[in-house]
Amino acid sequence: MTLKASAQSAMSYEAAMANHQPTLIEFYTDWCIVCQKLAPTLSSIHQEFGPELGTRIKKI
């Protein structure tokens, strides 16, 4: 699974912390095996909780 951040979804750290919503900041790179293994879990978390809580996942 490959995850790519886009400029459209870019948000500064300060803005992410100031929104008072649950925010998960993920440090991700395509070559990282741990990142690749966590990607499906993080995607599930976002799908399950994102719409209800306004949860955001930011990939850096």
Backbone as XML, in Angstrom:
<?xml version="1.0"?>
<chain id="A" units="angstrom">
  <residue number="1" name="MET">
    <atom name="N" x="0.849" y="-1.165" z="0.000"/>
    <atom name="CA" x="0.000" y="0.000" z="0.000"/>
    <atom name="C" x="0.895" y="1.228" z="0.000"/>
  </residue>
  <residue number="2" name="THR">
    <atom name="N" x="0.608" y="2.161" z="-0.874"/>
    <atom name="CA" x="1.358" y="3.398" z="-0.942"/>
    <atom name="C" x="0.458" y="4.544" z="-0.541"/>
  </residue>
  <residue number="3" name="LEU">
    <atom name="N" x="0.906" y="5.358" z="0.388"/>
    <atom name="CA" x="0.160" y="6.532" z="0.816"/>
    <atom name="C" x="0.924" y="7.762" z="0.377"/>
  </residue>
  <residue number="4" name="LYS">
    <atom name="N" x="0.219" y="8.701" z="-0.177"/>
    <atom name="CA" x="0.868" y="9.927" z="-0.615"/>
    <atom name="C" x="0.127" y="11.118" z="-0.044"/>
  </residue>
  <residue number="5" name="ALA">
    <atom name="N" x="0.879" y="12.045" z="0.477"/>
    <atom name="CA" x="0.286" y="13.292" z="0.954"/>
    <atom name="C" x="0.177" y="14.237" z="-0.228"/>
  </residue>
  <residue number="6" name="SER">
    <atom name="N" x="-0.851" y="15.020" z="-0.231"/>
    <atom name="CA" x="-1.008" y="15.994" z="-1.301"/>
    <atom name="C" x="-0.999" y="17.395" z="-0.718"/>
  </residue>
  <residue number="7" name="ALA">
    <atom name="N" x="-0.660" y="18.345" z="-1.561"/>
    <atom name="CA" x="-0.637" y="19.736" z="-1.109"/>
    <atom name="C" x="-2.026" y="20.188" z="-0.672"/>
  </residue>
  <residue number="8" name="GLN">
    <atom name="N" x="-3.067" y="19.591" z="-1.246"/>
    <atom name="CA" x="-4.434" y="19.966" z="-0.897"/>
    <atom name="C" x="-4.750" y="19.624" z="0.550"/>
  </residue>
  <residue number="9" name="SER">
    <atom name="N" x="-4.156" y="18.568" z="1.063"/>
    <atom name="CA" x="-4.445" y="18.154" z="2.435"/>
    <atom name="C" x="-3.386" y="18.642" z="3.421"/>
  </residue>
  <residue number="10" name="ALA">
    <atom name="N" x="-2.448" y="19.452" z="2.936"/>
    <atom name="CA" x="-1.370" y="19.920" z="3.796"/>
    <atom name="C" x="-1.908" y="20.842" z="4.884"/>
  </residue>
  <residue number="11" name="MET">
    <atom name="N" x="-1.351" y="20.685" z="6.070"/>
    <atom name="CA" x="-1.758" y="21.512" z="7.201"/>
    <atom name="C" x="-0.542" y="21.661" z="8.104"/>
  </residue>
  <residue number="12" name="SER">
    <atom name="N" x="-0.324" y="22.843" z="8.601"/>
    <atom name="CA" x="0.807" y="23.045" z="9.498"/>
    <atom name="C" x="0.536" y="22.347" z="10.831"/>
  </residue>
  <residue number="13" name="TYR">
    <atom name="N" x="1.599" y="22.052" z="11.545"/>
    <atom name="CA" x="1.465" y="21.423" z="12.855"/>
    <atom name="C" x="0.629" y="22.302" z="13.780"/>
  </residue>
  <residue number="14" name="GLU">
    <atom name="N" x="0.903" y="23.588" z="13.755"/>
    <atom name="CA" x="0.176" y="24.516" z="14.620"/>
    <atom name="C" x="-1.323" y="24.489" z="14.318"/>
  </residue>
  <residue number="15" name="ALA">
    <atom name="N" x="-1.678" y="24.464" z="13.032"/>
    <atom name="CA" x="-3.092" y="24.423" z="12.649"/>
    <atom name="C" x="-3.734" y="23.108" z="13.079"/>
  </residue>
  <residue number="16" name="ALA">
    <atom name="N" x="-3.004" y="22.011" z="12.948"/>
    <atom name="CA" x="-3.544" y="20.708" z="13.351"/>
    <atom name="C" x="-3.812" y="20.666" z="14.849"/>
  </residue>
  <residue number="17" name="MET">
    <atom name="N" x="-2.932" y="21.250" z="15.633"/>
    <atom name="CA" x="-3.101" y="21.241" z="17.085"/>
    <atom name="C" x="-4.147" y="22.249" z="17.559"/>
  </residue>
  <residue number="18" name="ALA">
    <atom name="N" x="-4.371" y="23.299" z="16.787"/>
    <atom name="CA" x="-5.306" y="24.350" z="17.190"/>
    <atom name="C" x="-6.759" y="24.013" z="16.875"/>
  </residue>
  <residue number="19" name="ASN">
    <atom name="N" x="-7.003" y="22.939" z="16.118"/>
    <atom name="CA" x="-8.378" y="22.656" z="15.693"/>
    <atom name="C" x="-9.210" y="21.966" z="16.770"/>
  </residue>
  <residue number="20" name="HIS">
    <atom name="N" x="-8.607" y="21.569" z="17.875"/>
    <atom name="CA" x="-9.306" y="20.946" z="19.011"/>
    <atom name="C" x="-10.079" y="19.687" z="18.619"/>
  </residue>
  <residue number="21" name="GLN">
    <atom name="N" x="-9.607" y="18.985" z="17.615"/>
    <atom name="CA" x="-10.174" y="17.697" z="17.220"/>
    <atom name="C" x="-9.078" y="16.655" z="17.380"/>
  </residue>
  <residue number="22" name="PRO">
    <atom name="N" x="-9.476" y="15.395" z="17.586"/>
    <atom name="CA" x="-8.451" y="14.348" z="17.647"/>
    <atom name="C" x="-7.632" y="14.356" z="16.357"/>
  </residue>
  <residue number="23" name="THR">
    <atom name="N" x="-6.331" y="14.405" z="16.484"/>
    <atom name="CA" x="-5.456" y="14.459" z="15.319"/>
    <atom name="C" x="-4.326" y="13.461" z="15.511"/>
  </residue>
  <residue number="24" name="LEU">
    <atom name="N" x="-4.140" y="12.604" z="14.537"/>
    <atom name="CA" x="-3.024" y="11.660" z="14.539"/>
    <atom name="C" x="-2.045" y="12.137" z="13.483"/>
  </residue>
  <residue number="25" name="ILE">
    <atom name="N" x="-0.841" y="12.436" z="13.891"/>
    <atom name="CA" x="0.183" y="12.855" z="12.946"/>
    <atom name="C" x="1.081" y="11.654" z="12.705"/>
  </residue>
  <residue number="26" name="GLU">
    <atom name="N" x="1.118" y="11.216" z="11.466"/>
    <atom name="CA" x="1.879" y="10.029" z="11.096"/>
    <atom name="C" x="3.119" y="10.454" z="10.330"/>
  </residue>
  <residue number="27" name="PHE">
    <atom name="N" x="4.264" y="9.991" z="10.789"/>
    <atom name="CA" x="5.501" y="10.197" z="10.061"/>
    <atom name="C" x="5.677" y="8.973" z="9.172"/>
  </residue>
  <residue number="28" name="TYR">
    <atom name="N" x="5.546" y="9.171" z="7.865"/>
    <atom name="CA" x="5.465" y="8.058" z="6.931"/>
    <atom name="C" x="6.435" y="8.255" z="5.771"/>
  </residue>
  <residue number="29" name="THR">
    <atom name="N" x="7.038" y="7.159" z="5.355"/>
    <atom name="CA" x="7.816" y="7.148" z="4.131"/>
    <atom name="C" x="7.621" y="5.790" z="3.457"/>
  </residue>
  <residue number="30" name="ASP">
    <atom name="N" x="7.625" y="5.787" z="2.129"/>
    <atom name="CA" x="7.338" y="4.563" z="1.374"/>
    <atom name="C" x="8.342" y="3.439" z="1.618"/>
  </residue>
  <residue number="31" name="TRP">
    <atom name="N" x="9.590" y="3.780" z="1.933"/>
    <atom name="CA" x="10.597" y="2.737" z="2.090"/>
    <atom name="C" x="10.606" y="2.117" z="3.485"/>
  </residue>
  <residue number="32" name="CYS">
    <atom name="N" x="9.867" y="2.680" z="4.420"/>
    <atom name="CA" x="9.851" y="2.198" z="5.802"/>
    <atom name="C" x="8.911" y="0.993" z="5.940"/>
  </residue>
  <residue number="33" name="ILE">
    <atom name="N" x="9.445" y="-0.148" z="6.301"/>
    <atom name="CA" x="8.645" y="-1.371" z="6.417"/>
    <atom name="C" x="7.613" y="-1.248" z="7.534"/>
  </residue>
  <residue number="34" name="VAL">
    <atom name="N" x="7.980" y="-0.648" z="8.650"/>
    <atom name="CA" x="7.032" y="-0.455" z="9.753"/>
    <atom name="C" x="5.885" y="0.446" z="9.300"/>
  </residue>
  <residue number="35" name="CYS">
    <atom name="N" x="6.203" y="1.511" z="8.574"/>
    <atom name="CA" x="5.164" y="2.409" z="8.049"/>
    <atom name="C" x="4.211" y="1.643" z="7.137"/>
  </residue>
  <residue number="36" name="GLN">
    <atom name="N" x="4.760" y="0.806" z="6.282"/>
    <atom name="CA" x="3.941" y="0.025" z="5.357"/>
    <atom name="C" x="3.018" y="-0.923" z="6.112"/>
  </residue>
  <residue number="37" name="LYS">
    <atom name="N" x="3.517" y="-1.527" z="7.175"/>
    <atom name="CA" x="2.701" y="-2.465" z="7.955"/>
    <atom name="C" x="1.615" y="-1.748" z="8.752"/>
  </residue>
  <residue number="38" name="LEU">
    <atom name="N" x="1.880" y="-0.529" z="9.193"/>
    <atom name="CA" x="0.896" y="0.233" z="9.961"/>
    <atom name="C" x="-0.164" y="0.900" z="9.083"/>
  </residue>
  <residue number="39" name="ALA">
    <atom name="N" x="0.117" y="1.081" z="7.816"/>
    <atom name="CA" x="-0.787" y="1.816" z="6.926"/>
    <atom name="C" x="-2.219" y="1.281" z="6.935"/>
  </residue>
  <residue number="40" name="PRO">
    <atom name="N" x="-2.458" y="-0.034" z="6.809"/>
    <atom name="CA" x="-3.844" y="-0.520" z="6.833"/>
    <atom name="C" x="-4.545" y="-0.251" z="8.164"/>
  </residue>
  <residue number="41" name="THR">
    <atom name="N" x="-3.817" y="-0.366" z="9.272"/>
    <atom name="CA" x="-4.408" y="-0.104" z="10.587"/>
    <atom name="C" x="-4.795" y="1.360" z="10.722"/>
  </residue>
  <residue number="42" name="LEU">
    <atom name="N" x="-3.908" y="2.243" z="10.314"/>
    <atom name="CA" x="-4.203" y="3.672" z="10.401"/>
    <atom name="C" x="-5.352" y="4.060" z="9.479"/>
  </residue>
  <residue number="43" name="SER">
    <atom name="N" x="-5.414" y="3.435" z="8.332"/>
    <atom name="CA" x="-6.528" y="3.682" z="7.416"/>
    <atom name="C" x="-7.846" y="3.238" z="8.042"/>
  </residue>
  <residue number="44" name="SER">
    <atom name="N" x="-7.844" y="2.097" z="8.716"/>
    <atom name="CA" x="-9.049" y="1.603" z="9.396"/>
    <atom name="C" x="-9.484" y="2.548" z="10.512"/>
  </residue>
  <residue number="45" name="ILE">
    <atom name="N" x="-8.525" y="3.051" z="11.264"/>
    <atom name="CA" x="-8.840" y="4.001" z="12.338"/>
    <atom name="C" x="-9.506" y="5.236" z="11.755"/>
  </residue>
  <residue number="46" name="HIS">
    <atom name="N" x="-8.945" y="5.733" z="10.670"/>
    <atom name="CA" x="-9.508" y="6.930" z="10.043"/>
    <atom name="C" x="-10.922" y="6.664" z="9.516"/>
  </residue>
  <residue number="47" name="GLN">
    <atom name="N" x="-11.124" y="5.511" z="8.890"/>
    <atom name="CA" x="-12.449" y="5.175" z="8.358"/>
    <atom name="C" x="-13.465" y="4.987" z="9.476"/>
  </residue>
  <residue number="48" name="GLU">
    <atom name="N" x="-13.049" y="4.391" z="10.577"/>
    <atom name="CA" x="-13.975" y="4.109" z="11.669"/>
    <atom name="C" x="-14.318" y="5.345" z="12.489"/>
  </residue>
  <residue number="49" name="PHE">
    <atom name="N" x="-13.317" y="6.142" z="12.807"/>
    <atom name="CA" x="-13.532" y="7.254" z="13.724"/>
    <atom name="C" x="-13.558" y="8.626" z="13.058"/>
  </residue>
  <residue number="50" name="GLY">
    <atom name="N" x="-13.016" y="8.722" z="11.869"/>
    <atom name="CA" x="-12.929" y="10.021" z="11.200"/>
    <atom name="C" x="-14.248" y="10.741" z="11.030"/>
  </residue>
  <residue number="51" name="PRO">
    <atom name="N" x="-15.261" y="10.103" z="10.439"/>
    <atom name="CA" x="-16.530" y="10.808" z="10.218"/>
    <atom name="C" x="-17.226" y="11.237" z="11.510"/>
  </residue>
  <residue number="52" name="GLU">
    <atom name="N" x="-17.182" y="10.415" z="12.535"/>
    <atom name="CA" x="-17.881" y="10.717" z="13.783"/>
    <atom name="C" x="-17.176" y="11.786" z="14.611"/>
  </residue>
  <residue number="53" name="LEU">
    <atom name="N" x="-15.879" y="11.676" z="14.718"/>
    <atom name="CA" x="-15.138" y="12.544" z="15.623"/>
    <atom name="C" x="-14.402" y="13.675" z="14.927"/>
  </residue>
  <residue number="54" name="GLY">
    <atom name="N" x="-14.431" y="13.680" z="13.619"/>
    <atom name="CA" x="-13.633" y="14.673" z="12.918"/>
    <atom name="C" x="-12.153" y="14.357" z="13.013"/>
  </residue>
  <residue number="55" name="THR">
    <atom name="N" x="-11.830" y="13.077" z="13.212"/>
    <atom name="CA" x="-10.439" y="12.671" z="13.336"/>
    <atom name="C" x="-9.703" y="12.936" z="12.038"/>
  </residue>
  <residue number="56" name="ARG">
    <atom name="N" x="-8.512" y="13.423" z="12.168"/>
    <atom name="CA" x="-7.700" y="13.688" z="10.994"/>
    <atom name="C" x="-6.409" y="12.899" z="11.120"/>
  </residue>
  <residue number="57" name="ILE">
    <atom name="N" x="-5.951" y="12.364" z="10.013"/>
    <atom name="CA" x="-4.648" y="11.713" z="9.981"/>
    <atom name="C" x="-3.787" y="12.540" z="9.046"/>
  </residue>
  <residue number="58" name="LYS">
    <atom name="N" x="-2.697" y="13.033" z="9.538"/>
    <atom name="CA" x="-1.779" y="13.831" z="8.742"/>
    <atom name="C" x="-0.506" y="13.042" z="8.536"/>
  </residue>
  <residue number="59" name="LYS">
    <atom name="N" x="-0.128" y="12.878" z="7.295"/>
    <atom name="CA" x="1.089" y="12.144" z="6.959"/>
    <atom name="C" x="2.197" y="13.145" z="6.688"/>
  </residue>
  <residue number="60" name="ILE">
    <atom name="N" x="3.323" y="12.940" z="7.334"/>
    <atom name="CA" x="4.464" y="13.831" z="7.144"/>
    <atom name="C" x="5.595" y="13.026" z="6.543"/>
  </residue>
</chain>
